[in-house]
């Protein structure tokens, strides 16, 4: 790489040697996601993955892509970049999980105003941690400098995940019927949605995000907002093995009213008692500080529920026990009823 240097390109704002340095720093993070811990092939033109579909009759690949949104601004204001990659992985793998798929591999794309190798390595370190939590490999990615388009300190991250599921095990919401139970898997906080509203409400550019707040059990607002999105892969895969799951929803932008209906068949809805939703303190603070209506809160945020799963009534207790063994304190959220959409009463 000694000959790969351009003074003219650097003068235009792109230091290609910084890119090489970033790749070297991130190799140790990538290695954490690979059996045997070898990342020798990182930096090639394509990511390699040995596909093992043993035991599957008809393997089906499931893909998902997403980013983190303006939650990135909180990370930038706090100067903390080691968790935002977890969010990026979570947003992708949780989506493909809704089909019943096991995530296999992940790729990331980072655009930045200026490539600071240590910062990029922190971001990728978070991506690697997310992949470890999801049980998938980080097989590659791309970092691009955009001088003149982005400020030096700015960056954005997006990701792409691929998983696999046997065709006969794809979650089929058509099997759902009235009386089935919807379970809630708690979120860790705001996750990665609604941050444009959050930033406006709290005026984060002018607020001391590190000041301890009694409403948040003494934690700073920035710390709570930056809490990484929960990754539900391992608990849900354990559930899929032992219980017939009829529908799964990842509660992201659009909250309850947009996401839950996507996991329900035509002609069925869900009735949820508002008092049964274990709402986290951060959402009460958001609602009060911004004078946000109840409807808009449930239509924007996860409200403390990061994922839902529908099971037969007779399977509900067993399902919650399985999730509890995996460290997830799931609880009954609502009942499947005839109708359409979500009713919160």
Helices and strands as residue ranges (DSSP letters): H 7-11, H 16-31, E 59-67, G 69-71, H 72-78, H 84-97, E 102-112, H 117-134, E 137-145, E 155-166, G 167-169, G 173-175, E 181-186, H 195-202, G 214-216, H 221-226, H 233-242, E 247-250, H 255-259, G 260-263, E 268-272, G 274-276, H 281-290, H 294-298, E 305-311, G 313-315, H 316-325, E 331-338, E 341-344
